[in-house]
Amino acid sequence: AAADSLNNKKGGLFFMDMNAFGENDKFVIGGLGSKSKARGMARFSTQSVVGRPGLAFSGSGAYEDVVVQDINKKTVFKYTSINYALGAKVNYKFTTRSSVNIGISYQYADNTPKNKYQDSLESVRELSASALILNGGYKFELLDWNGWFMSGARIVVDADLAMIDADFLSPSVKVDLGYQRPIFVDRLRVFAHAAGYYSY
């Protein structure tokens, strides 16, 4: 438990295990709350090994009563913000160096004006939206340990397709390339990194 500069009391509790069932599976669940807001989340994932897929499930939610004031401390408007998200992902390793993943998630956010402030809060209401997101990715890593540093090359490609409010599609692609090797002596290294992102 704690209190902020406005003496609003808040507290929270989380439980987690980073090696559940002795299989390197992981889970975390918990939340934080105060008089005007609350947040909670849960996540469970299983470890992917070569030939056996790993699974991940997650969920989160938040509630907040928002009060906006001007410089004279006069309340301009109030609204209630509610959002939550649910997701699932499958990760599969072809080899110890390469893997693919595919997932789906749903996100929702809503801003509800408070009573007499409804007429002046259309811009806030327009921020309310939902999104269904499909994503997939590929990862390749070639790593080597020379006793001092990790060396190798990495290729990561991620792609998303978001359907916003069931009538607008927004695709995006991200590519990340990395390379590092020692030159001349073990402690002298060369690094190279490049990344690109496209969104529509």
C-alpha positions in Angstrom: 0.0 0.0 0.0 1.1 3.6 -0.6 -0.1 7.2 -1.0 0.7 9.8 -3.7 1.2 13.6 -3.4 -2.6 14.1 -3.2 -2.8 11.6 -0.4 -4.8 9.1 -2.5 -4.2 5.7 -1.0 -3.4 2.8 -3.4 -2.2 -0.7 -3.1 -1.8 -3.9 -5.1 -0.7 -7.5 -5.0 0.9 -9.8 -7.6 1.7 -13.5 -7.6 4.2 -15.0 -10.1 6.3 -18.1 -10.8 9.1 -17.9 -13.4 9.6 -21.7 -13.4 6.2 -23.2 -13.0 6.0 -27.0 -12.7 9.8 -27.1 -13.1 9.4 -26.7 -16.9 10.4 -23.1 -17.2 6.7 -22.2 -17.7 5.7 -18.8 -16.3 2.7 -17.2 -14.8 1.9 -13.9 -13.2 -1.4 -12.5 -11.9 -2.2 -9.4 -9.9 -3.6 -5.9 -9.8 -3.3 -2.4 -8.4 -6.1 -0.2 -7.2 -7.1 3.1 -5.5 -10.4 5.0 -5.0 -10.5 6.2 -8.6 -8.7 3.6 -10.6 -7.9 -0.1 -10.8 -5.7 -2.2 -13.0 -5.3 -6.0 -13.3 -3.4 -8.4 -15.4 -2.7 -12.2 -15.8 -0.4 -14.1 -18.1 0.6 -17.7 -18.5 3.1 -19.1 -20.9 4.8 -22.5 -21.6 8.3 -22.9 -22.9 8.8 -23.8 -26.6 11.4 -26.5 -27.4 12.3 -28.0 -30.7 9.4 -29.9 -32.0 7.0 -28.8 -29.3 5.0 -25.5 -29.5 4.9 -23.0 -26.7 1.7 -21.3 -25.7 1.0 -17.9 -24.2 -2.3 -16.5 -22.8 -2.8 -13.0 -21.4 -5.5 -10.7 -20.2 -5.6 -7.2 -18.7 -8.1 -4.6 -17.7 -8.3 -1.1 -16.3 -10.8 1.3 -14.9 -10.3 5.0 -14.1 -12.4 8.0 -13.2 -10.7 10.9 -15.0 -11.2 14.5 -13.9 -9.7 17.3 -16.1 -9.3 20.7 -14.5 -8.1 24.1 -15.8 -5.4 26.2 -14.3 -7.9 27.6 -11.8 -8.6 24.0 -10.5 -12.1 24.2 -12.0 -13.4 21.0 -13.4 -13.7 21.1 -17.2 -15.1 17.6 -17.7 -15.2 14.2 -16.2 -15.3 10.8 -17.8 -14.9 7.1 -17.0 -12.2 5.2 -18.9 -12.5 1.4 -19.2 -10.3 -0.8 -21.3 -9.3 -4.5 -21.5 -7.3 -6.8 -23.7 -7.2 -10.6 -24.3 -4.6 -12.4 -26.3 -3.2 -15.8 -27.2 0.0 -16.8 -29.1 1.6 -20.0 -30.3 5.4 -20.2 -30.7 7.1 -23.1 -32.6 10.8 -23.8 -32.9 11.9 -25.6 -36.0 15.5 -25.7 -34.7 17.4 -24.2 -31.8 18.1 -21.3 -34.2 14.8 -20.6 -35.9 11.2 -20.2 -34.8 7.8 -18.8 -35.9 4.9 -17.5 -33.9 1.3 -16.6 -34.6 -1.2 -14.9 -32.3 -4.5 -13.2 -32.0 -5.6 -10.5 -29.5 -8.6 -8.3 -28.9 -8.5 -4.8 -27.4 -11.3 -2.6 -26.2 -11.4 1.0 -24.8 -14.4 3.1 -23.9 -14.7 6.6 -22.5 -18.0 7.4 -20.9 -18.8 11.0 -20.1 -20.2 11.9 -16.7 -23.8 13.3 -16.5 -23.8 17.0 -17.3 -20.5 16.8 -19.2 -21.9 14.5 -21.9 -22.6 17.3 -24.5 -19.0 18.6 -24.4 -17.3 15.3 -24.5 -17.9 14.0 -28.1 -14.2 14.2 -28.8 -13.5 11.9 -25.8 -16.3 9.5 -26.8 -14.7 9.2 -30.3 -11.6 7.7 -28.6 -13.7 4.7 -27.8 -12.7 1.8 -30.1 -12.1 -1.9 -30.4 -9.5 -3.8 -32.3 -9.0 -7.4 -33.4 -5.3 -8.0 -34.1 -3.7 -10.9 -35.9 0.1 -11.2 -35.7 2.8 -13.4 -36.9 6.6 -13.5 -36.8 9.8 -15.3 -37.7 13.1 -15.3 -35.8 16.5 -16.6 -36.7 19.5 -16.4 -34.4 23.0 -17.8 -35.0 24.9 -17.4 -31.7 28.3 -18.2 -30.5 30.1 -17.7 -27.1 33.9 -17.1 -27.2 34.4 -16.9 -23.4 34.1 -13.1 -23.4 31.1 -12.0 -25.4 28.2 -13.4 -27.4 28.6 -13.2 -31.2 26.3 -14.0 -34.0 23.6 -12.8 -36.4 19.9 -12.2 -35.9 16.9 -11.8 -38.2 13.5 -10.9 -36.8 10.3 -10.2 -38.9 7.0 -9.3 -37.3 3.7 -8.5 -39.0 0.4 -7.3 -37.7 -3.1 -6.9 -39.2 -5.5 -4.9 -37.1 -9.2 -4.6 -37.7 -10.3 -1.5 -36.0 -14.1 -1.1 -35.1 -14.8 -3.9 -37.7 -14.5 -1.5 -40.6 -10.8 -0.4 -41.0 -7.8 -2.6 -41.7 -4.3 -1.5 -40.6 -1.4 -3.7 -41.6 2.2 -3.2 -40.3 5.5 -5.0 -40.8 8.7 -4.6 -38.8 12.1 -6.1 -39.8 15.1 -6.1 -37.4 18.6 -7.3 -38.5 21.7 -7.5 -36.2 25.3 -8.7 -36.5 28.2 -8.8 -34.1 31.6 -10.5 -34.3 35.1 -10.0 -32.7 37.8 -8.6 -35.0 41.6 -9.1 -34.5 41.2 -9.9 -30.7 38.4 -11.3 -28.6 37.7 -8.1 -26.8 37.5 -5.9 -29.9 34.1 -6.2 -31.6 32.2 -5.0 -34.7 28.5 -4.3 -34.4 25.9 -3.7 -37.2 22.2 -3.1 -36.8 19.4 -2.2 -39.1 15.6 -2.0 -38.7 12.6 -1.0 -40.8 9.0 -0.4 -40.0 6.0 0.0 -42.3 2.4 0.8 -41.2 -0.7 1.8 -43.1 
